[in-house]
Amino acid sequence: MLKNLTKKNIIADKIKICRSIFSKTLGLMFTKPIKDKCLIFVFEKKTKINLHMFFVFYPIDVVFLDKNKKVIEIKENFKPFRIYNSKKKANYVIELPCSSIRQKNIEINDLITFA
């Protein structure tokens, strides 16, 4: 479950944590639109994240977290066949259904938790 501790709400009931190179590379490629779940990418070191939407055929929202799981950057409506390079270094990336950031009122500095 993915929760926003700052806003005291649930962002997603189902999560998939991606730690391996393979799972991070595959991500959402060749999948159907996500509705009630999210992907969480875990990085050992704080790093600038380069994302692509090649072979993902629907838009998503993306949230970048620091080592304390604080929101440091957001990207709404990340469209298919596009590239996005994070402006800040992150330890976690969360890929959510499109409009989740707006609907769940996710903002910079919110604290997020998942288990």
DSSP file (Angstrom, degrees, kcal/mol; ACC not computed):
  #  RESIDUE AA STRUCTURE BP1 BP2  ACC     N-H-->O    O-->H-N    N-H-->O    O-->H-N    TCO  KAPPA ALPHA  PHI   PSI    X-CA   Y-CA   Z-CA
    1    1 A M              0   0    0      0, 0.0   114,-1.1     0, 0.0     2,-0.5   0.000 360.0 360.0 360.0 139.1    0.0    0.0    0.0
    2    2 A L  E     -AB  12 114A   0     10,-3.0     9,-2.9   112,-0.2    10,-1.5  -0.931 360.0-178.5-109.3 123.2    1.2    3.5   -0.9
    3    3 A K  E     -AB  10 113A   0    110,-3.0   110,-2.6    -2,-0.5     2,-0.8  -0.916  29.9-137.5-126.5 148.8    0.3    6.3    1.6
    4    4 A N  E  >> -AB   9 112A   0      5,-3.0     5,-1.5    -2,-0.3     4,-1.4  -0.911  17.9-170.9-100.1 107.1    0.8   10.0    1.8
    5    5 A L  T  45S+     0   0    0    106,-2.2   107,-0.2    -2,-0.8    -1,-0.2   0.840  83.4  54.6 -68.7 -33.1    1.7   10.6    5.5
    6    6 A T  T  45S+     0   0    0    105,-1.1    -1,-0.2     1,-0.2   106,-0.1   0.931 120.2  29.9 -66.2 -46.3    1.4   14.4    5.1
    7    7 A K  T  45S-     0   0    0    104,-0.3    -1,-0.2     2,-0.1    -2,-0.2   0.541 102.8-131.1 -91.3  -8.4   -2.1   14.3    3.7
    8    8 A K  T  <5 +     0   0    0     -4,-1.4     2,-0.3     1,-0.2    -3,-0.2   0.927  63.9 120.7  57.1  49.2   -3.1   11.1    5.6
    9    9 A N  E   < -A    4   0A   0     -5,-1.5    -5,-3.0    95,-0.1     2,-0.5  -0.943  66.7-109.4-137.8 162.5   -4.5    9.4    2.5
   10   10 A I  E     -A    3   0A   0     -2,-0.3    -7,-0.3    -7,-0.2     3,-0.1  -0.789  23.5-175.6 -91.8 128.8   -4.0    6.2    0.5
   11   11 A I  E    S-     0   0A   0     -9,-2.9     2,-0.3    -2,-0.5    -8,-0.2   0.870  71.5  -2.9 -89.6 -44.5   -2.5    6.8   -3.0
   12   12 A A  E     -A    2   0A   0    -10,-1.5   -10,-3.0     1,-0.1    -1,-0.4  -0.991  48.4-153.5-151.3 141.7   -2.6    3.2   -4.2
   13   13 A D  S    S+     0   0    0     23,-0.6     2,-0.5    -2,-0.3    24,-0.2   0.861  86.1  49.6 -80.2 -38.3   -3.7   -0.1   -2.7
   14   14 A K  E     +c   37   0B   0     22,-1.5    24,-1.5   -13,-0.1     2,-0.3  -0.876  67.0 177.0-109.7 133.1   -1.5   -2.3   -4.9
   15   15 A I  E     -c   38   0B   0     -2,-0.5     2,-0.4    22,-0.2    24,-0.2  -0.944  18.6-158.0-130.4 154.1    2.2   -1.7   -5.5
   16   16 A K  E     -c   39   0B   0     22,-1.8    24,-2.9    -2,-0.3     2,-0.5  -0.990  16.1-148.1-128.5 123.2    5.0   -3.4   -7.3
   17   17 A I  E     -c   40   0B   0     -2,-0.4     2,-0.6    22,-0.2    24,-0.2  -0.807   7.9-158.7 -95.3 126.8    8.6   -2.7   -6.1
   18   18 A C  E     +c   41   0B   0     22,-3.5    24,-2.3    -2,-0.5    -2,-0.0  -0.914  30.6 147.1-109.1 113.0   11.2   -2.8   -8.9
   19   19 A R        +     0   0    0     -2,-0.6    -1,-0.2    22,-0.2    25,-0.1   0.689  48.6  81.4-112.8 -31.9   14.8   -3.3   -7.6
   20   20 A S  S  > S-     0   0    0      1,-0.1     4,-2.2     4,-0.0     5,-0.2  -0.357  82.2-119.7 -79.5 157.7   16.5   -5.3  -10.4
   21   21 A I  H  > S+     0   0    0      1,-0.2     4,-2.5     2,-0.2     5,-0.2   0.907 114.7  52.4 -58.5 -42.5   17.9   -3.8  -13.6
   22   22 A F  H  > S+     0   0    0      1,-0.2     4,-2.7     2,-0.2     5,-0.2   0.938 110.2  45.2 -62.6 -48.7   15.5   -6.0  -15.6
   23   23 A S  H  > S+     0   0    0      1,-0.2     4,-2.3     2,-0.2    -1,-0.2   0.859 114.6  49.5 -66.5 -33.6   12.4   -4.9  -13.7
   24   24 A K  H  < S+     0   0    0     -4,-2.2    -1,-0.2     2,-0.2    -2,-0.2   0.898 113.3  46.5 -69.3 -40.1   13.4   -1.2  -13.9
   25   25 A T  H  < S+     0   0    0     -4,-2.5    -2,-0.2    -5,-0.2    -1,-0.2   0.915 116.2  44.0 -68.5 -43.1   14.1   -1.4  -17.6
   26   26 A L  H >< S+     0   0    0     -4,-2.7     3,-2.6    -5,-0.2    -2,-0.2   0.920  80.0 144.4 -69.7 -44.7   10.9   -3.2  -18.4
   27   27 A G  T 3< S-     0   0    0     -4,-2.3    -1,-0.2     1,-0.3    -2,-0.1  -0.142  80.9 -20.8  46.8-122.1    8.7   -1.0  -16.2
   28   28 A L  T >  S+     0   0    0     -3,-0.1     3,-1.6     3,-0.1    -1,-0.3   0.269  94.2 139.9-101.4   8.9    5.3   -0.5  -17.8
   29   29 A M  T <  S+     0   0    0     -3,-2.6    27,-0.2     1,-0.3    26,-0.1  -0.279  75.6   4.0 -58.5 137.3    6.4   -1.4  -21.4
   30   30 A F  T 3  S+     0   0    0     25,-3.2    -1,-0.3     1,-0.2     2,-0.2   0.720 103.9 125.3  62.9  26.1    3.8   -3.4  -23.3
   31   31 A T    <   -     0   0    0     -3,-1.6    26,-0.4    24,-0.3    -1,-0.2  -0.677  63.9-107.8-108.6 166.2    1.2   -3.3  -20.4
   32   32 A K        -     0   0    0     -2,-0.2    26,-0.1     1,-0.2    -1,-0.0  -0.519  60.1 -69.1 -82.5 159.9   -2.4   -2.2  -20.3
   33   33 A P        -     0   0    0      0, 0.0     2,-0.3     0, 0.0    -1,-0.2  -0.203  52.3-122.8 -53.0 135.4   -3.2    1.1  -18.5
   34   34 A I        +     0   0    0      1,-0.2    64,-0.2    -3,-0.1    62,-0.0  -0.613  36.8 167.9 -80.2 140.5   -2.6    0.9  -14.7
   35   35 A K  S    S+     0   0    0     -2,-0.3    -1,-0.2    62,-0.1    61,-0.0   0.745  72.1  10.6-119.2 -52.1   -5.7    1.8  -12.7
   36   36 A D  S    S+     0   0    0    -24,-0.1   -22,-1.5    60,-0.1   -23,-0.6   0.135 115.3  64.9-122.7  20.1   -5.4    0.9   -9.0
   37   37 A K  E     -c   14   0B   0    -24,-0.2     2,-0.3   -25,-0.1   -22,-0.2  -0.857  56.7-157.2-135.5 172.3   -1.7    0.1   -8.7
   38   38 A C  E     -c   15   0B   0    -24,-1.5   -22,-1.8    -2,-0.3     2,-0.4  -0.969  16.3-125.8-145.6 160.7    1.7    1.7   -9.0
   39   39 A L  E     -cD  16  95B   0     56,-1.8    56,-2.7    -2,-0.3     2,-0.5  -0.904  18.4-160.7-106.5 138.5    5.3    0.8   -9.7
   40   40 A I  E     -cD  17  94B   0    -24,-2.9   -22,-3.5    -2,-0.4     2,-0.5  -0.979   4.4-157.7-121.2 119.3    8.0    1.9   -7.2
   41   41 A F  E     -cD  18  93B   0     52,-3.3    52,-1.8    -2,-0.5     2,-0.5  -0.841   7.8-155.9 -97.7 128.3   11.6    2.0   -8.5
   42   42 A V  E     - D   0  92B   0    -24,-2.3     2,-0.4    -2,-0.5    50,-0.2  -0.906   6.6-167.0-109.5 128.9   14.3    1.8   -5.8
   43   43 A F  E     -     0   0B   0     48,-2.7     4,-0.0    -2,-0.5   -24,-0.0  -0.948  19.4-144.1-117.3 134.7   17.8    3.1   -6.4
   44   44 A E  E    S+     0   0B   0     -2,-0.4     2,-0.3   -25,-0.1    -1,-0.1   0.899  87.3  32.1 -62.1 -42.9   20.8    2.3   -4.2
   45   45 A K  E    S-     0   0B   0     45,-0.1     2,-0.2    46,-0.0    45,-0.1  -0.855  96.5 -96.8-116.9 152.0   22.3    5.8   -4.6
   46   46 A K  E     +     0   0B   0     -2,-0.3     2,-0.3    43,-0.1    45,-0.2  -0.494  61.0 160.3 -63.1 127.8   20.7    9.2   -5.1
   47   47 A T  E     - D   0  90B   0     43,-2.2    43,-3.0    -2,-0.2     2,-0.4  -0.984  48.4 -97.1-150.6 156.5   20.8    9.8   -8.9
   48   48 A K  E     - D   0  89B   0     -2,-0.3     2,-0.5    41,-0.3    41,-0.2  -0.649  46.9-136.5 -73.8 133.9   19.3   11.8  -11.7
   49   49 A I  E     -     0   0B   0     39,-0.5    37,-3.1    -2,-0.4     2,-0.6  -0.816  14.5-161.2-103.1 129.3   16.6    9.6  -13.2
   50   50 A N  E     - D   0  85B   0     -2,-0.5     2,-0.3    35,-0.2    35,-0.2  -0.941  17.5-174.2-109.3 114.5   16.2    9.3  -17.0
   51   51 A L  E     - D   0  84B   0     33,-3.3    33,-2.5    -2,-0.6     2,-0.3  -0.806   7.9-169.8-109.9 148.5   12.8    7.9  -17.9
   52   52 A H  E     - D   0  83B   0     -2,-0.3    31,-0.2    31,-0.2    -2,-0.0  -0.963  19.6-154.8-132.2 155.3   11.3    6.9  -21.2
   53   53 A M    >   +     0   0    0     29,-2.3    28,-2.4    -2,-0.3     3,-1.6  -0.075  41.3 147.4-116.0  30.4    7.8    6.0  -22.3
   54   54 A F  T 3  S+     0   0    0      1,-0.3     3,-0.1    26,-0.2    -2,-0.1  -0.536  77.0   5.3 -69.0 130.1    8.8    3.9  -25.3
   55   55 A F  T 3  S+     0   0    0     -2,-0.3   -25,-3.2     1,-0.2     2,-0.5   0.688  99.8 116.6  65.6  21.9    6.3    1.1  -25.8
   56   56 A V    <   -     0   0    0     -3,-1.6    25,-0.4   -27,-0.2    -1,-0.2  -0.992  48.9-166.0-112.4 120.4    4.1    2.5  -23.0
   57   57 A F        +     0   0    0     -2,-0.5    -3,-0.0   -26,-0.4    -1,-0.0   0.123  61.0  52.2-101.8  20.6    0.8    3.4  -24.8
   58   58 A Y  S    S-     0   0    0     -5,-0.1     2,-0.1    20,-0.1   -24,-0.0  -0.985  85.1-101.1-150.8 151.7   -0.9    5.6  -22.1
   59   59 A P        -     0   0    0      0, 0.0    39,-0.8     0, 0.0     2,-0.3  -0.388  38.0-175.7 -75.8 155.1    0.1    8.6  -20.0
   60   60 A I  E     -FE  78  97B   0     18,-1.7    18,-3.3    37,-0.2     2,-0.4  -0.889  24.2-118.3-138.5 169.1    1.2    8.3  -16.4
   61   61 A D  E     - E   0  96B   0     35,-2.3    35,-3.1    -2,-0.3     2,-0.4  -0.879  26.8-156.1-107.1 147.8    2.1   10.5  -13.4
   62   62 A V  E     -FE  75  95B   0     13,-2.9    13,-2.9    -2,-0.4     2,-0.4  -0.986   7.5-167.6-130.4 135.4    5.6   10.2  -11.9
   63   63 A V  E     -FE  74  94B   0     31,-2.4    31,-3.0    -2,-0.4     2,-0.4  -0.982   8.8-153.8-122.7 132.1    6.7   11.2   -8.4
   64   64 A F  E     -FE  73  93B   0      9,-2.9     8,-2.8    -2,-0.4     9,-1.3  -0.901  13.8-168.1-107.9 132.6   10.4   11.4   -7.3
   65   65 A L  E     -FE  71  92B   0     27,-2.7    26,-2.6    -2,-0.4    27,-1.8  -0.880  14.3-134.3-120.6 150.5   11.4   10.9   -3.7
   66   66 A D    >   -     0   0    0      4,-2.0     3,-2.1    -2,-0.3    24,-0.1  -0.223  49.7 -79.9 -86.3-173.1   14.6   11.4   -1.7
   67   67 A K  T 3  S+     0   0    0      1,-0.3    -1,-0.0     2,-0.1    23,-0.0   0.745 133.6  53.3 -63.7 -23.3   16.1    8.9    0.7
   68   68 A N  T 3  S-     0   0    0      2,-0.1    -1,-0.3    43,-0.0    44,-0.1   0.336 119.6-111.1 -90.8   6.2   13.6   10.0    3.4
   69   69 A K    <   +     0   0    0     -3,-2.1    43,-3.0     1,-0.3     2,-0.4   0.824  68.2 148.5  64.7  35.4   10.7    9.3    1.0
   70   70 A K  B     -G  111   0C   0     41,-0.2    -4,-2.0     1,-0.0     2,-0.3  -0.836  56.0-108.9 -96.8 136.6    9.9   13.0    0.7
   71   71 A V  E     +F   65   0B   0     39,-2.8    38,-2.9    -2,-0.4    -6,-0.2  -0.498  45.0 164.5 -67.7 122.7    8.5   14.2   -2.6
   72   72 A I  E     +     0   0B   0     -8,-2.8     2,-0.3     1,-0.4    -7,-0.2   0.575  63.7   9.6-114.4 -17.1   11.2   16.3   -4.4
   73   73 A E  E     -F   64   0B   0     -9,-1.3    -9,-2.9    34,-0.1    -1,-0.4  -0.977  59.2-161.3-161.1 148.3    9.8   16.4   -7.9
   74   74 A I  E     -F   63   0B   0     -2,-0.3     2,-0.4   -11,-0.2   -11,-0.2  -0.979   4.6-166.0-134.6 149.9    6.7   15.5   -9.8
   75   75 A K  E     -F   62   0B   0    -13,-2.9   -13,-2.9    -2,-0.3     3,-0.4  -0.933  15.3-162.4-135.4 110.3    5.9   15.0  -13.5
   76   76 A E  E     +     0   0B   0     -2,-0.4   -15,-0.2   -15,-0.2     3,-0.2  -0.656  66.8   8.1 -93.7 148.8    2.2   14.9  -14.4
   77   77 A N  E    S-     0   0B   0     -2,-0.3     2,-0.7     1,-0.2    -1,-0.2   0.897  71.9-169.8  52.6  51.4    0.7   13.5  -17.6
   78   78 A F  E     -F   60   0B   0    -18,-3.3   -18,-1.7    -3,-0.4    -1,-0.2  -0.649  20.0-142.8 -73.8 111.7    4.0   11.9  -18.9
   79   79 A K    >   -     0   0    0     -2,-0.7     3,-0.8   -20,-0.2   -26,-0.1  -0.356  17.6 -85.2 -87.6 156.6    2.9   10.9  -22.4
   80   80 A P  T 3  S+     0   0    0      0, 0.0   -26,-0.2     0, 0.0    -1,-0.1  -0.176 107.8  17.0 -56.6 147.7    3.8    7.9  -24.5
   81   81 A F  T 3  S+     0   0    0    -28,-2.4     2,-0.3   -25,-0.4   -27,-0.2   0.801  99.7 119.2  59.0  35.6    7.0    7.8  -26.6
   82   82 A R    <   -     0   0    0     -3,-0.8   -29,-2.3    -4,-0.0     2,-0.4  -0.799  54.4-136.6-121.2 166.5    8.5   10.7  -24.6
   83   83 A I  E     -D   52   0B   0     -2,-0.3     2,-0.4   -31,-0.2   -31,-0.2  -0.952  15.6-172.2-122.5 143.4   11.7   11.1  -22.5
   84   84 A Y  E     -D   51   0B   0    -33,-2.5   -33,-3.3    -2,-0.4     2,-0.5  -0.990   7.5-162.3-138.5 129.8   12.0   12.9  -19.2
   85   85 A N  E     -D   50   0B   0     -2,-0.4   -35,-0.2   -35,-0.2    -2,-0.0  -0.951  28.2-120.8-110.3 123.1   15.2   13.6  -17.2
   86   86 A S  E     -     0   0B   0    -37,-3.1     4,-0.0    -2,-0.5   -13,-0.0  -0.267   8.4-147.5 -62.4 147.6   14.7   14.5  -13.6
   87   87 A K  E    S+     0   0B   0    -39,-0.1     2,-0.3     2,-0.1    -1,-0.1   0.731  82.5  44.6 -85.6 -24.7   16.0   17.8  -12.5
   88   88 A K  E    S-     0   0B   0    -41,-0.1   -39,-0.5   -39,-0.1     2,-0.3  -0.816  92.1-103.4-118.4 158.1   16.9   16.6   -9.0
   89   89 A K  E     -D   48   0B   0     -2,-0.3     2,-0.3   -41,-0.2   -41,-0.3  -0.646  44.5-172.7 -80.7 136.9   18.6   13.4   -7.8
   90   90 A A  E     -D   47   0B   0    -43,-3.0   -43,-2.2    -2,-0.3   -24,-0.2  -0.882  33.7-158.2-131.0 159.3   16.2   10.9   -6.3
   91   91 A N  E    S+     0   0B   0    -26,-2.6   -48,-2.7    -2,-0.3     2,-0.3   0.603  85.4  32.4-104.3 -22.4   16.3    7.5   -4.5
   92   92 A Y  E     -DE  42  65B   0    -27,-1.8   -27,-2.7   -50,-0.2     2,-0.4  -0.985  59.3-164.8-137.8 146.2   12.8    6.4   -5.4
   93   93 A V  E     -DE  41  64B   0    -52,-1.8   -52,-3.3    -2,-0.3     2,-0.5  -1.000   8.6-161.7-129.1 132.3   10.5    6.9   -8.4
   94   94 A I  E     -DE  40  63B   0    -31,-3.0   -31,-2.4    -2,-0.4     2,-0.6  -0.963   2.9-158.7-117.0 124.5    6.8    6.1   -8.3
   95   95 A E  E     +DE  39  62B   0    -56,-2.7   -56,-1.8    -2,-0.5   -33,-0.2  -0.909  21.6 176.0-103.6 124.1    4.8    5.6  -11.5
   96   96 A L  E     - E   0  61B   0    -35,-3.1   -35,-2.3    -2,-0.6   -58,-0.1  -0.783  38.4 -81.0-123.7 161.2    1.1    6.2  -11.0
   97   97 A P  E >   - E   0  60B   0      0, 0.0     3,-1.8     0, 0.0     4,-0.3  -0.323  66.7 -84.0 -57.4 147.8   -2.1    6.2  -13.1
   98   98 A C  T 3  S+     0   0    0    -39,-0.8   -37,-0.1     1,-0.2   -22,-0.1  -0.257 115.9  22.4 -56.2 140.8   -2.5    9.5  -15.0
   99   99 A S  T 3> S+     0   0    0     -3,-0.1     4,-2.8   -39,-0.1    -1,-0.2   0.365  86.3 116.7  80.3  -0.4   -4.2   12.3  -12.9
  100  100 A S  H <> S+     0   0    0     -3,-1.8     4,-2.9     1,-0.2     6,-0.3   0.884  71.0  56.4 -63.2 -38.5   -3.2   10.6   -9.5
  101  101 A I  H  4>S+     0   0    0     -4,-0.3     5,-2.1     2,-0.2     4,-0.4   0.930 114.6  38.2 -60.4 -45.6   -1.1   13.6   -8.5
  102  102 A R  H >45S+     0   0    0      3,-0.2     3,-0.8     2,-0.2    -2,-0.2   0.943 118.3  47.9 -69.5 -48.8   -4.0   15.9   -8.9
  103  103 A Q  H 3<5S+     0   0    0     -4,-2.8    -2,-0.2     1,-0.2    -3,-0.2   0.858 119.3  38.6 -63.6 -36.8   -6.6   13.6   -7.5
  104  104 A K  T 3<5S-     0   0    0     -4,-2.9    -1,-0.2    -5,-0.2    -2,-0.2   0.385 107.0-125.6 -96.0   2.8   -4.6   12.6   -4.4
  105  105 A N  T < 5 -     0   0    0     -3,-0.8     2,-0.4    -4,-0.4    -3,-0.2   0.895  40.1-179.9  55.9  46.6   -3.2   16.1   -3.9
  106  106 A I      < +     0   0    0     -5,-2.1     2,-0.3    -6,-0.3    -1,-0.2  -0.665   5.8 175.1 -80.5 128.9    0.4   15.0   -4.0
  107  107 A E    >   -     0   0    0     -2,-0.4     3,-1.9     1,-0.0   -36,-0.3  -0.885  38.9 -77.7-133.1 161.6    2.8   18.0   -3.5
  108  108 A I  T 3  S+     0   0    0     -2,-0.3   -36,-0.2     1,-0.2     3,-0.1  -0.323 116.7  24.9 -56.0 139.7    6.5   18.7   -3.1
  109  109 A N  T 3  S+     0   0    0    -38,-2.9    -1,-0.2     1,-0.3   -37,-0.1   0.326  86.0 137.6  81.1  -3.4    7.6   18.0    0.5
  110  110 A D    <   -     0   0    0     -3,-1.9   -39,-2.8   -40,-0.1     2,-0.5  -0.453  54.0-126.8 -65.8 146.3    4.9   15.5    1.2
  111  111 A L  B     -G   70   0C   0    -41,-0.2  -106,-2.2    -3,-0.1  -105,-1.1  -0.855  27.0-165.3 -97.5 130.4    6.1   12.4    3.0
  112  112 A I  E     -B    4   0A   0    -43,-3.0     2,-0.3    -2,-0.5  -108,-0.2  -0.869   6.1-172.0-116.9 146.3    5.2    9.1    1.4
  113  113 A T  E     +B    3   0A   0   -110,-2.6  -110,-3.0    -2,-0.3     2,-0.3  -0.975   3.8 179.1-134.9 152.4    5.4    5.5    2.8
  114  114 A F  E      B    2   0A   0     -2,-0.3  -112,-0.2  -112,-0.2    -2,-0.0  -0.992 360.0 360.0-149.7 153.2    4.9    2.1    1.3
  115  115 A A              0   0    0   -114,-1.1  -113,-0.1    -2,-0.3    -1,-0.1   0.303 360.0 360.0-145.2 360.0    5.1   -1.5    2.5
